[in-house]
Amino acid sequence: MTSPHDFWKSAGLHLTHRDANGFLAVTPDFLRAYYTRPEIHPIEESCGAEHRLFERLMEDPFAPVAEADIAAIASADAAENYRVVLRYRDLLTAAGSLEAAYASLFRGGAIAIPPVFVDQLVHVILRNILDGEGDTFRLKAAEVFFRDQSVYTEGGQIMLADAEIVQMLSETGGMGGLGALLQEAGTPMRSAELDVMTEENNHEYWARSDRFDMAGDFRFTQPLQDAFARVVESWVMHFTGTAVRVQPMQSIRDAHWTWHVGLDAEATGILNRLYNGEAVPEEETQRIVALFRLESLDKSAFIPAMQGKPVYLGLAMTPTRLVKMKPQNLLTNLPTTASGAKRQ
């Protein structure tokens, strides 16, 4: 389905291009976007060494930089910011593509780049995966992969809204759509534009995609939860080359439950305890926002013990009602064989 509009211009897809694998190449323009971030771009008071390093990197974003070049910067904070962004540059360059760089972050060891950079990688990678997508519910569902979500559950609802936007509106004021619900729940609000996406107004997403200010009903049988399942399928296919079918479900009733993947830290902990037969308090199980059944359409893509068996997925909220998804869990924790993994 062809998209009638562009979306997520802030992702930076226009700053890169696809390689032969369909992955995103590391381009000079993509790196320049990081050098012009406020933390890096020199200000009038910046020293000469900082100005010279900045100009050299803008001319050649891949230019080698010695520690002496950074140490010459008068501001210790600015020097450390350069170290961080250059570590990121070197990670991207060594990997050869944004997807390969993202996957490499989770192969052991500490992640040496800021969490915001990781989220931005997911953002642009999903913009690549979903290029041409015309279903706005899938685009809204994909936001869960790279932006924390506040959850509203009163009255049996499971409403997701961008946590950063909710926080901003709670400080500056907000009404309309979910804003009214949050106010009823006791969150201090004044006025806002935060509407719940429906079949009637979902077309508005095109004009608002970079504002992340539409909330969504994530209950079982609702379009947004099904759309999330389709995004999971696309994410797994893009990275591993494995075709999977993902279906929303209300509970896990499987005497032969063999494998599960928590899509966040909370879900991982809850599912692990349920799998091990431990008693889990109801207040914890009620923090599960969604469950899914994942099946490989190619049996040989899974390890022998999992061929023909489903993998259960869970998404949960924290005690403070936040969904903090870890999409990397779909790359590191699925029971795929080495031969079933797409070369990166």
TIPA-637476 format. One record per residue (C-alpha): x, z, y; residue in one letter. Coordinates in nm, 2 decimals, decimal comma, padded with zeros to 4 digits. Each point is the difference from the previous one (the first is absolute). Example, Ala and Ser with C-alpha at 12.3 -4.5 7.8 and 13.67 -1.06 7.14 Angstrom:
2
@X=01,23 Z=00,78 Y=-00,45 base=a
@X=00,14 Z=-00,07 Y=00,34 base=s
This chain:
344
@X=00,00 Z=00,00 Y=00,00 base=m
@X=00,15 Z=-00,10 Y=00,33 base=t
@X=00,01 Z=00,26 Y=00,28 base=s
@X=-00,18 Z=-00,11 Y=00,32 base=p
@X=00,23 Z=00,22 Y=00,20 base=h
@X=00,35 Z=00,15 Y=00,01 base=d
@X=00,04 Z=00,37 Y=-00,06 base=f
@X=00,26 Z=00,27 Y=00,02 base=w
@X=00,22 Z=-00,18 Y=00,26 base=k
@X=00,19 Z=00,32 Y=00,04 base=s
@X=00,13 Z=-00,03 Y=-00,36 base=a
@X=00,25 Z=-00,25 Y=00,11 base=g
@X=-00,06 Z=-00,27 Y=-00,26 base=l
@X=00,07 Z=-00,26 Y=00,27 base=h
@X=00,36 Z=00,13 Y=00,03 base=l
@X=00,09 Z=-00,09 Y=-00,36 base=t
@X=-00,07 Z=-00,27 Y=-00,26 base=h
@X=-00,05 Z=-00,03 Y=-00,37 base=r
@X=00,28 Z=-00,07 Y=-00,25 base=d
@X=-00,03 Z=-00,19 Y=-00,32 base=a
@X=-00,16 Z=00,30 Y=-00,18 base=n
@X=-00,26 Z=00,04 Y=00,27 base=g
@X=00,18 Z=00,31 Y=00,13 base=f
@X=00,08 Z=00,06 Y=00,37 base=l
@X=00,35 Z=-00,09 Y=00,11 base=a
@X=00,21 Z=00,22 Y=00,23 base=v
@X=00,02 Z=-00,20 Y=00,32 base=t
@X=00,18 Z=00,05 Y=00,33 base=p
@X=-00,33 Z=00,03 Y=00,19 base=d
@X=-00,12 Z=00,27 Y=-00,24 base=f
@X=00,31 Z=00,21 Y=00,06 base=l
@X=-00,02 Z=-00,06 Y=00,38 base=r
@X=-00,34 Z=00,16 Y=00,00 base=a
@X=00,16 Z=00,32 Y=-00,12 base=y
@X=00,28 Z=-00,02 Y=00,25 base=y
@X=-00,25 Z=-00,02 Y=00,28 base=t
@X=-00,18 Z=00,31 Y=-00,11 base=r
@X=00,00 Z=00,27 Y=00,28 base=p
@X=00,23 Z=00,22 Y=-00,21 base=e
@X=00,26 Z=-00,28 Y=00,00 base=i
@X=-00,05 Z=-00,21 Y=00,31 base=h
@X=00,24 Z=00,13 Y=00,28 base=p
@X=-00,13 Z=00,14 Y=00,32 base=i
@X=00,15 Z=-00,02 Y=00,34 base=e
@X=00,19 Z=00,32 Y=-00,05 base=e
@X=00,15 Z=-00,11 Y=-00,34 base=s
@X=00,38 Z=-00,03 Y=-00,01 base=c
@X=00,19 Z=-00,32 Y=-00,01 base=g
@X=00,09 Z=00,03 Y=-00,37 base=a
@X=-00,37 Z=00,02 Y=-00,09 base=e
@X=-00,09 Z=-00,30 Y=00,22 base=h
@X=00,28 Z=-00,20 Y=-00,16 base=r
@X=-00,10 Z=00,09 Y=-00,35 base=l
@X=-00,36 Z=-00,09 Y=00,07 base=f
@X=00,08 Z=-00,34 Y=00,15 base=e
@X=00,23 Z=-00,08 Y=-00,30 base=r
@X=-00,28 Z=00,08 Y=-00,25 base=l
@X=-00,26 Z=-00,19 Y=00,19 base=m
@X=00,24 Z=-00,30 Y=00,00 base=e
@X=00,08 Z=00,04 Y=-00,37 base=d
@X=-00,23 Z=00,25 Y=-00,17 base=p
@X=00,22 Z=-00,01 Y=-00,31 base=f
@X=00,32 Z=00,07 Y=00,19 base=a
@X=00,23 Z=00,26 Y=-00,16 base=p
@X=00,01 Z=00,33 Y=00,17 base=v
@X=00,28 Z=00,26 Y=-00,05 base=a
@X=-00,06 Z=00,37 Y=00,03 base=e
@X=00,24 Z=-00,01 Y=00,30 base=a
@X=-00,25 Z=-00,22 Y=00,18 base=d
@X=-00,27 Z=00,25 Y=-00,05 base=i
@X=00,22 Z=00,31 Y=00,07 base=a
@X=00,08 Z=-00,16 Y=00,34 base=a
@X=-00,36 Z=00,04 Y=00,11 base=i
@X=-00,03 Z=00,29 Y=00,24 base=a
@X=-00,34 Z=00,13 Y=-00,11 base=s
@X=00,02 Z=00,17 Y=-00,34 base=a
@X=-00,38 Z=-00,07 Y=-00,05 base=d
@X=00,04 Z=-00,37 Y=00,07 base=a
@X=00,31 Z=-00,02 Y=-00,23 base=a
@X=-00,20 Z=00,15 Y=-00,28 base=e
@X=-00,29 Z=-00,23 Y=00,06 base=n
@X=00,24 Z=-00,30 Y=-00,04 base=y
@X=00,13 Z=00,15 Y=-00,33 base=r
@X=-00,36 Z=00,02 Y=-00,13 base=v
@X=-00,10 Z=-00,35 Y=00,10 base=v
@X=00,32 Z=-00,15 Y=-00,13 base=l
@X=-00,04 Z=00,18 Y=-00,34 base=r
@X=-00,34 Z=-00,17 Y=-00,01 base=y
@X=00,15 Z=-00,34 Y=00,09 base=r
@X=00,26 Z=00,04 Y=-00,27 base=d
@X=-00,26 Z=00,09 Y=-00,26 base=l
@X=-00,21 Z=-00,30 Y=00,09 base=l
@X=00,30 Z=-00,23 Y=00,00 base=t
@X=00,14 Z=00,12 Y=-00,33 base=a
@X=-00,34 Z=-00,04 Y=-00,17 base=a
@X=-00,06 Z=-00,35 Y=00,14 base=g
@X=-00,38 Z=00,04 Y=00,05 base=s
@X=-00,23 Z=00,26 Y=00,15 base=l
@X=-00,17 Z=00,04 Y=-00,34 base=e
@X=00,33 Z=00,05 Y=-00,19 base=a
@X=00,11 Z=00,25 Y=00,27 base=a
@X=-00,33 Z=00,20 Y=-00,03 base=y
@X=00,03 Z=00,01 Y=-00,38 base=a
@X=00,36 Z=00,11 Y=00,01 base=s
@X=-00,09 Z=00,31 Y=00,20 base=l
@X=-00,16 Z=00,16 Y=-00,31 base=f
@X=00,27 Z=-00,06 Y=-00,26 base=r
@X=00,14 Z=00,35 Y=00,03 base=g
@X=00,18 Z=00,19 Y=00,27 base=g
@X=-00,12 Z=00,11 Y=00,35 base=a
@X=-00,17 Z=-00,25 Y=00,22 base=i
@X=00,24 Z=-00,05 Y=00,30 base=a
@X=-00,25 Z=-00,16 Y=00,24 base=i
@X=-00,28 Z=00,16 Y=00,20 base=p
@X=-00,35 Z=00,01 Y=-00,16 base=p
@X=-00,14 Z=-00,21 Y=00,28 base=v
@X=00,24 Z=-00,28 Y=-00,10 base=f
@X=-00,13 Z=00,02 Y=-00,36 base=v
@X=-00,36 Z=-00,02 Y=00,12 base=d
@X=00,09 Z=-00,30 Y=00,22 base=q
@X=00,15 Z=-00,17 Y=-00,30 base=l
@X=-00,33 Z=00,05 Y=-00,19 base=v
@X=-00,19 Z=-00,13 Y=00,30 base=h
@X=00,18 Z=-00,33 Y=00,03 base=v
@X=00,02 Z=-00,05 Y=-00,38 base=i
@X=-00,38 Z=00,05 Y=-00,03 base=l
@X=-00,04 Z=-00,24 Y=00,29 base=r
@X=00,19 Z=-00,25 Y=-00,21 base=n
@X=-00,19 Z=00,07 Y=-00,32 base=i
@X=-00,34 Z=-00,02 Y=00,18 base=l
@X=00,08 Z=-00,31 Y=00,21 base=d
@X=-00,31 Z=-00,21 Y=00,01 base=g
@X=-00,23 Z=00,28 Y=-00,12 base=e
@X=-00,35 Z=-00,03 Y=00,14 base=g
@X=-00,15 Z=00,32 Y=-00,13 base=d
@X=00,03 Z=00,26 Y=00,27 base=t
@X=-00,08 Z=00,28 Y=-00,24 base=f
@X=00,32 Z=-00,08 Y=-00,19 base=r
@X=00,20 Z=00,01 Y=00,33 base=l
@X=-00,16 Z=00,33 Y=00,09 base=k
@X=00,07 Z=00,14 Y=-00,35 base=a
@X=00,36 Z=-00,12 Y=00,02 base=a
@X=00,06 Z=00,23 Y=00,30 base=e
@X=-00,01 Z=00,29 Y=-00,24 base=v
@X=00,34 Z=-00,12 Y=-00,14 base=f
@X=00,19 Z=00,05 Y=00,33 base=f
@X=-00,21 Z=00,23 Y=00,22 base=r
@X=-00,11 Z=00,35 Y=-00,08 base=d
@X=-00,38 Z=00,05 Y=-00,01 base=q
@X=-00,22 Z=00,29 Y=00,11 base=s
@X=-00,28 Z=00,06 Y=-00,25 base=v
@X=-00,35 Z=00,11 Y=00,09 base=y
@X=-00,21 Z=00,12 Y=-00,30 base=t
@X=-00,30 Z=00,19 Y=00,14 base=e
@X=-00,33 Z=-00,10 Y=-00,15 base=g
@X=00,16 Z=-00,17 Y=-00,30 base=g
@X=00,17 Z=-00,26 Y=00,21 base=q
@X=00,36 Z=-00,11 Y=-00,04 base=i
@X=00,09 Z=-00,15 Y=00,33 base=m
@X=00,35 Z=-00,11 Y=00,08 base=l
@X=00,13 Z=-00,03 Y=00,36 base=a
@X=00,35 Z=-00,06 Y=00,12 base=d
@X=00,16 Z=00,35 Y=00,04 base=a
@X=00,20 Z=-00,10 Y=00,31 base=e
@X=-00,30 Z=-00,14 Y=00,18 base=i
@X=-00,21 Z=00,31 Y=-00,10 base=v
@X=00,27 Z=00,23 Y=00,14 base=q
@X=00,02 Z=-00,20 Y=00,32 base=m
@X=-00,38 Z=00,01 Y=00,04 base=l
@X=-00,01 Z=00,37 Y=-00,07 base=s
@X=00,24 Z=00,04 Y=00,29 base=e
@X=-00,13 Z=-00,26 Y=00,25 base=t
@X=-00,36 Z=00,00 Y=-00,10 base=g
@X=-00,23 Z=-00,22 Y=-00,22 base=g
@X=-00,35 Z=-00,08 Y=-00,09 base=m
@X=-00,17 Z=-00,29 Y=-00,18 base=g
@X=00,00 Z=-00,07 Y=-00,37 base=g
@X=00,22 Z=00,24 Y=-00,19 base=l
@X=00,07 Z=00,18 Y=00,32 base=g
@X=-00,34 Z=00,15 Y=00,00 base=a
@X=00,04 Z=00,12 Y=-00,36 base=l
@X=00,33 Z=00,16 Y=00,08 base=l
@X=-00,15 Z=00,18 Y=00,29 base=q
@X=-00,28 Z=00,13 Y=-00,22 base=e
@X=00,28 Z=00,13 Y=-00,23 base=a
@X=00,14 Z=00,20 Y=00,28 base=g
@X=00,29 Z=-00,23 Y=00,11 base=t
@X=00,02 Z=00,01 Y=00,38 base=p
@X=-00,09 Z=-00,34 Y=00,13 base=m
@X=-00,12 Z=-00,16 Y=00,33 base=r
@X=-00,04 Z=-00,38 Y=-00,02 base=s
@X=00,15 Z=-00,27 Y=-00,22 base=a
@X=-00,04 Z=-00,33 Y=-00,18 base=e
@X=00,04 Z=00,08 Y=-00,37 base=l
@X=-00,27 Z=-00,18 Y=-00,20 base=d
@X=-00,08 Z=-00,01 Y=-00,37 base=v
@X=00,05 Z=-00,34 Y=-00,15 base=m
@X=-00,32 Z=-00,14 Y=-00,16 base=t
@X=-00,12 Z=-00,34 Y=-00,13 base=e
@X=-00,16 Z=-00,05 Y=00,34 base=e
@X=00,30 Z=00,07 Y=00,23 base=n
@X=00,31 Z=-00,07 Y=-00,23 base=n
@X=00,06 Z=-00,33 Y=00,20 base=h
@X=00,11 Z=00,22 Y=00,29 base=e
@X=00,32 Z=00,10 Y=-00,20 base=y
@X=00,17 Z=-00,33 Y=00,10 base=w
@X=00,01 Z=00,10 Y=00,37 base=a
@X=00,09 Z=00,36 Y=-00,08 base=r
@X=00,24 Z=-00,03 Y=-00,29 base=s
@X=00,31 Z=00,13 Y=00,19 base=d
@X=-00,20 Z=00,29 Y=00,15 base=r
@X=-00,08 Z=00,15 Y=-00,35 base=f
@X=-00,31 Z=00,15 Y=00,15 base=d
@X=-00,26 Z=-00,08 Y=-00,25 base=m
@X=-00,09 Z=00,25 Y=-00,27 base=a
@X=-00,13 Z=-00,08 Y=-00,35 base=g
@X=-00,23 Z=00,14 Y=-00,27 base=d
@X=00,23 Z=00,05 Y=-00,30 base=f
@X=-00,27 Z=00,12 Y=-00,25 base=r
@X=-00,03 Z=-00,14 Y=-00,35 base=f
@X=-00,20 Z=-00,34 Y=00,00 base=t
@X=00,07 Z=-00,05 Y=00,37 base=q
@X=00,18 Z=-00,32 Y=00,11 base=p
@X=00,31 Z=00,18 Y=00,13 base=l
@X=00,09 Z=00,16 Y=-00,33 base=q
@X=-00,04 Z=-00,33 Y=-00,19 base=d
@X=00,21 Z=-00,17 Y=00,28 base=a
@X=00,27 Z=00,27 Y=-00,05 base=f
@X=00,01 Z=-00,09 Y=-00,37 base=a
@X=00,05 Z=-00,37 Y=00,08 base=r
@X=00,29 Z=00,09 Y=00,24 base=v
@X=00,16 Z=00,21 Y=-00,28 base=v
@X=-00,02 Z=-00,31 Y=-00,23 base=e
@X=00,17 Z=-00,22 Y=00,27 base=s
@X=00,27 Z=00,26 Y=00,06 base=w
@X=00,09 Z=00,03 Y=-00,36 base=v
@X=00,00 Z=-00,38 Y=-00,05 base=m
@X=00,22 Z=-00,06 Y=00,30 base=h
@X=00,27 Z=00,24 Y=-00,10 base=f
@X=-00,01 Z=-00,02 Y=-00,38 base=t
@X=-00,16 Z=-00,34 Y=-00,08 base=g
@X=-00,24 Z=00,19 Y=-00,23 base=t
@X=-00,37 Z=-00,09 Y=00,03 base=a
@X=-00,21 Z=00,32 Y=-00,03 base=v
@X=-00,37 Z=00,08 Y=00,03 base=r
@X=-00,09 Z=00,31 Y=00,19 base=v
@X=-00,35 Z=00,15 Y=-00,01 base=q
@X=-00,13 Z=00,30 Y=00,19 base=p
@X=-00,14 Z=00,28 Y=-00,22 base=m
@X=-00,16 Z=00,34 Y=00,05 base=q
@X=00,18 Z=00,21 Y=-00,26 base=s
@X=00,25 Z=-00,03 Y=-00,29 base=i
@X=-00,17 Z=00,04 Y=-00,33 base=r
@X=00,26 Z=-00,12 Y=-00,25 base=d
@X=00,10 Z=00,19 Y=-00,31 base=a
@X=00,30 Z=-00,23 Y=-00,02 base=h
@X=00,11 Z=00,04 Y=00,36 base=w
@X=00,37 Z=-00,10 Y=-00,01 base=t
@X=00,12 Z=-00,10 Y=00,35 base=w
@X=-00,09 Z=00,07 Y=00,36 base=h
@X=00,15 Z=-00,06 Y=00,34 base=v
@X=-00,07 Z=00,22 Y=00,30 base=g
@X=-00,01 Z=-00,21 Y=00,31 base=l
@X=00,11 Z=00,30 Y=00,21 base=d
@X=00,16 Z=00,34 Y=-00,06 base=a
@X=-00,33 Z=00,18 Y=-00,02 base=e
@X=-00,16 Z=-00,23 Y=-00,26 base=a
@X=00,32 Z=00,00 Y=-00,20 base=t
@X=-00,01 Z=00,38 Y=-00,03 base=g
@X=-00,38 Z=00,02 Y=-00,08 base=i
@X=00,02 Z=-00,28 Y=-00,26 base=l
@X=00,30 Z=00,15 Y=-00,17 base=n
@X=-00,17 Z=00,33 Y=-00,04 base=r
@X=-00,32 Z=-00,16 Y=-00,13 base=l
@X=00,20 Z=-00,21 Y=-00,24 base=y
@X=00,17 Z=00,31 Y=-00,13 base=n
@X=-00,33 Z=00,17 Y=-00,07 base=g
@X=00,05 Z=00,26 Y=00,27 base=e
@X=-00,29 Z=00,16 Y=00,18 base=a
@X=-00,02 Z=-00,15 Y=00,35 base=v
@X=-00,22 Z=00,18 Y=00,26 base=p
@X=-00,30 Z=-00,20 Y=00,12 base=e
@X=00,12 Z=00,02 Y=00,36 base=e
@X=00,31 Z=-00,20 Y=-00,11 base=e
@X=-00,18 Z=-00,26 Y=-00,21 base=t
@X=-00,24 Z=-00,05 Y=00,29 base=q
@X=00,30 Z=-00,12 Y=00,20 base=r
@X=00,02 Z=-00,31 Y=-00,22 base=i
@X=-00,12 Z=-00,28 Y=00,23 base=v
@X=-00,01 Z=-00,28 Y=-00,25 base=a
@X=00,09 Z=-00,09 Y=-00,36 base=l
@X=00,08 Z=-00,34 Y=-00,14 base=f
@X=00,06 Z=-00,16 Y=-00,34 base=r
@X=00,29 Z=-00,25 Y=-00,01 base=l
@X=00,05 Z=-00,25 Y=-00,28 base=e
@X=00,27 Z=-00,26 Y=-00,04 base=s
@X=-00,14 Z=-00,35 Y=-00,06 base=l
@X=00,33 Z=-00,08 Y=-00,18 base=d
@X=00,04 Z=00,26 Y=-00,28 base=k
@X=00,37 Z=-00,09 Y=-00,04 base=s
@X=00,06 Z=00,12 Y=00,36 base=a
@X=-00,05 Z=00,36 Y=-00,11 base=f
@X=00,23 Z=00,20 Y=-00,23 base=i
@X=-00,11 Z=-00,01 Y=-00,37 base=p
@X=-00,16 Z=00,35 Y=00,01 base=a
@X=-00,23 Z=-00,11 Y=00,29 base=m
@X=-00,10 Z=-00,35 Y=-00,11 base=q
@X=-00,37 Z=-00,03 Y=00,01 base=g
@X=-00,04 Z=00,34 Y=00,16 base=k
@X=-00,11 Z=00,09 Y=00,35 base=p
@X=00,19 Z=00,17 Y=00,27 base=v
@X=-00,20 Z=00,24 Y=00,21 base=y
@X=00,06 Z=00,02 Y=00,38 base=l
@X=-00,09 Z=00,28 Y=00,23 base=g
@X=-00,01 Z=00,04 Y=00,38 base=l
@X=-00,05 Z=00,35 Y=00,14 base=a
@X=00,00 Z=00,18 Y=00,33 base=m
@X=00,21 Z=00,30 Y=00,11 base=t
@X=-00,16 Z=00,34 Y=00,07 base=p
@X=-00,01 Z=-00,11 Y=00,37 base=t
@X=-00,20 Z=-00,31 Y=-00,10 base=r
@X=00,27 Z=-00,26 Y=00,04 base=l
@X=00,06 Z=-00,30 Y=-00,24 base=v
@X=00,37 Z=-00,07 Y=00,00 base=k
@X=00,04 Z=-00,29 Y=-00,24 base=m
@X=00,34 Z=-00,08 Y=-00,17 base=k
@X=-00,04 Z=-00,37 Y=-00,09 base=p
@X=00,35 Z=00,01 Y=-00,16 base=q
@X=-00,15 Z=00,19 Y=-00,29 base=n
@X=-00,16 Z=-00,33 Y=-00,11 base=l
@X=00,35 Z=-00,14 Y=-00,03 base=l
@X=00,18 Z=00,29 Y=-00,16 base=t
@X=-00,26 Z=00,16 Y=-00,22 base=n
@X=-00,18 Z=-00,28 Y=-00,18 base=l
@X=00,10 Z=-00,05 Y=-00,36 base=p
@X=00,13 Z=-00,35 Y=00,05 base=t
@X=00,27 Z=-00,15 Y=-00,21 base=t
@X=00,32 Z=-00,13 Y=00,16 base=a
@X=-00,10 Z=-00,35 Y=-00,10 base=s
@X=-00,33 Z=00,05 Y=00,18 base=g
@X=00,16 Z=00,08 Y=00,33 base=a
@X=00,04 Z=-00,27 Y=00,26 base=k
@X=00,36 Z=-00,05 Y=00,10 base=r
@X=00,06 Z=00,12 Y=00,36 base=q
